[in-house]
Amino acid sequence: LSLPPSTGFPLQASGVPSPYLSSLASPRYPPFPSDYLALQLPEPSPLRPKREKRPRLPRKLKMFSDAGSGDDALDGDDDLVIDIP
């Protein structure tokens, strides 16, 4: 027990983790996290393809930026700037 407080912040010595541990020790929390984790298990699989799509979107933005180098695209940007004010 002496090792965790030594590695932890001095606030832990003030008894802050005691209510925290007691809350974790309460029987109400274990069932809730178990169900929550069960719901998270199917989520990571769809999130992985989304992460792959996220880098692809910036690549498309880069393509637009390349198209923006054209004079026509610059004129369109000028029109948008005029519409904003």
TORKOL-4160 file (C-alpha; in steps of 0.2 Angstrom, whole numbers, padded with zeros to 4 digits, m for minus):
85
<pt num="1" X="0000" Y="0000" Z="0000"/>
<pt num="2" X="0015" Y="0012" Z="0003"/>
<pt num="3" X="0020" Y="0011" Z="m0015"/>
<pt num="4" X="0004" Y="0017" Z="m0023"/>
<pt num="5" X="0003" Y="0033" Z="m0012"/>
<pt num="6" X="0021" Y="0036" Z="m0015"/>
<pt num="7" X="0019" Y="0035" Z="m0034"/>
<pt num="8" X="0002" Y="0044" Z="m0033"/>
<pt num="9" X="m0001" Y="0063" Z="m0030"/>
<pt num="10" X="m0001" Y="0069" Z="m0012"/>
<pt num="11" X="m0020" Y="0072" Z="m0014"/>
<pt num="12" X="m0022" Y="0053" Z="m0013"/>
<pt num="13" X="m0015" Y="0054" Z="0005"/>
<pt num="14" X="m0029" Y="0066" Z="0010"/>
<pt num="15" X="m0041" Y="0052" Z="0008"/>
<pt num="16" X="m0048" Y="0057" Z="m0009"/>
<pt num="17" X="m0047" Y="0039" Z="m0016"/>
<pt num="18" X="m0057" Y="0032" Z="m0001"/>
<pt num="19" X="m0074" Y="0038" Z="m0007"/>
<pt num="20" X="m0069" Y="0034" Z="m0025"/>
<pt num="21" X="m0064" Y="0016" Z="m0021"/>
<pt num="22" X="m0080" Y="0015" Z="m0010"/>
<pt num="23" X="m0090" Y="0021" Z="m0025"/>
<pt num="24" X="m0082" Y="0007" Z="m0036"/>
<pt num="25" X="m0085" Y="m0006" Z="m0022"/>
<pt num="26" X="m0103" Y="m0002" Z="m0022"/>
<pt num="27" X="m0113" Y="m0016" Z="m0031"/>
<pt num="28" X="m0123" Y="m0003" Z="m0042"/>
<pt num="29" X="m0108" Y="0001" Z="m0053"/>
<pt num="30" X="m0101" Y="m0016" Z="m0058"/>
<pt num="31" X="m0117" Y="m0021" Z="m0068"/>
<pt num="32" X="m0119" Y="m0005" Z="m0077"/>
<pt num="33" X="m0101" Y="m0005" Z="m0084"/>
<pt num="34" X="m0103" Y="m0023" Z="m0089"/>
<pt num="35" X="m0118" Y="m0018" Z="m0099"/>
<pt num="36" X="m0110" Y="m0003" Z="m0106"/>
<pt num="37" X="m0094" Y="m0012" Z="m0111"/>
<pt num="38" X="m0105" Y="m0025" Z="m0119"/>
<pt num="39" X="m0113" Y="m0011" Z="m0130"/>
<pt num="40" X="m0095" Y="m0004" Z="m0134"/>
<pt num="41" X="m0089" Y="m0021" Z="m0141"/>
<pt num="42" X="m0100" Y="m0019" Z="m0157"/>
<pt num="43" X="m0096" Y="m0001" Z="m0158"/>
<pt num="44" X="m0077" Y="m0002" Z="m0161"/>
<pt num="45" X="m0079" Y="m0013" Z="m0176"/>
<pt num="46" X="m0089" Y="0001" Z="m0186"/>
<pt num="47" X="m0078" Y="0015" Z="m0178"/>
<pt num="48" X="m0063" Y="0007" Z="m0187"/>
<pt num="49" X="m0069" Y="0009" Z="m0204"/>
<pt num="50" X="m0075" Y="0027" Z="m0200"/>
<pt num="51" X="m0057" Y="0031" Z="m0194"/>
<pt num="52" X="m0051" Y="0025" Z="m0211"/>
<pt num="53" X="m0064" Y="0036" Z="m0220"/>
<pt num="54" X="m0059" Y="0051" Z="m0210"/>
<pt num="55" X="m0041" Y="0052" Z="m0217"/>
<pt num="56" X="m0049" Y="0050" Z="m0235"/>
<pt num="57" X="m0060" Y="0065" Z="m0232"/>
<pt num="58" X="m0045" Y="0077" Z="m0230"/>
<pt num="59" X="m0037" Y="0069" Z="m0245"/>
<pt num="60" X="m0053" Y="0075" Z="m0255"/>
<pt num="61" X="m0051" Y="0092" Z="m0247"/>
<pt num="62" X="m0033" Y="0092" Z="m0254"/>
<pt num="63" X="m0040" Y="0088" Z="m0271"/>
<pt num="64" X="m0052" Y="0103" Z="m0269"/>
<pt num="65" X="m0037" Y="0114" Z="m0264"/>
<pt num="66" X="m0028" Y="0108" Z="m0280"/>
<pt num="67" X="m0043" Y="0113" Z="m0290"/>
<pt num="68" X="m0044" Y="0129" Z="m0280"/>
<pt num="69" X="m0027" Y="0133" Z="m0288"/>
<pt num="70" X="m0037" Y="0136" Z="m0305"/>
<pt num="71" X="m0042" Y="0153" Z="m0309"/>
<pt num="72" X="m0061" Y="0148" Z="m0310"/>
<pt num="73" X="m0060" Y="0141" Z="m0293"/>
<pt num="74" X="m0052" Y="0157" Z="m0286"/>
<pt num="75" X="m0066" Y="0167" Z="m0294"/>
<pt num="76" X="m0078" Y="0156" Z="m0285"/>
<pt num="77" X="m0069" Y="0159" Z="m0269"/>
<pt num="78" X="m0070" Y="0178" Z="m0272"/>
<pt num="79" X="m0089" Y="0177" Z="m0275"/>
<pt num="80" X="m0091" Y="0167" Z="m0259"/>
<pt num="81" X="m0081" Y="0180" Z="m0249"/>
<pt num="82" X="m0092" Y="0194" Z="m0256"/>
<pt num="83" X="m0107" Y="0184" Z="m0251"/>
<pt num="84" X="m0101" Y="0182" Z="m0233"/>
<pt num="85" X="m0100" Y="0201" Z="m0229"/>
